[in-house]
Amino acid sequence: MAFISESSKKIAYDMPQSIRLLNKWKNIRNNRWGIGLREIFGALGPGFLISVGYMDPGNWGTNLAAGAGFGYQLLWVILVSNVIAIFLQISSAKLGIATGKNLAQLIREQFPRPIVIFLGITTAIAIMATDVAEV
């Protein structure tokens, strides 16, 4: 048996909390996909803005009233409307990425003037109806 003197013993210390957090941060930043937190939060930002637009106070009030009145009978409406909304958002994003223009600009370029005016008036009425529902 070997004799170990007191001076040669190594004392194991726990790493401070800050160093452990720093190591975790480095692991998150250098993940296998090469995506850092800045990129992740940058991608989540627009999603949070869209969710705020979806869940405004008027929408909350309408949803609560419908839930109190109908219970789970209208749950299918949420599923269908979310699928349609996802489809429209993806289609609009692809259209914008491919052409560099928004939907209104493309409608103005592709359709005759009477149809553009009709769609503009219809859109304005839909926006007003949405605002009236929130009052």
Secondary structure, DSSP 8 states (H G I E B T S, - for coil): -----GGG--------HHHHHHHHHHHHHT-TT---HHHHHHHHHHHHHHHHHHT-HHHHHHHHHHHHHHGGGGHHHHHHHHHHHHHHHHHHHHHHHHHSS-HHHHHHHHS-HHHHHHHHHHHHHHHHHHHHHH-
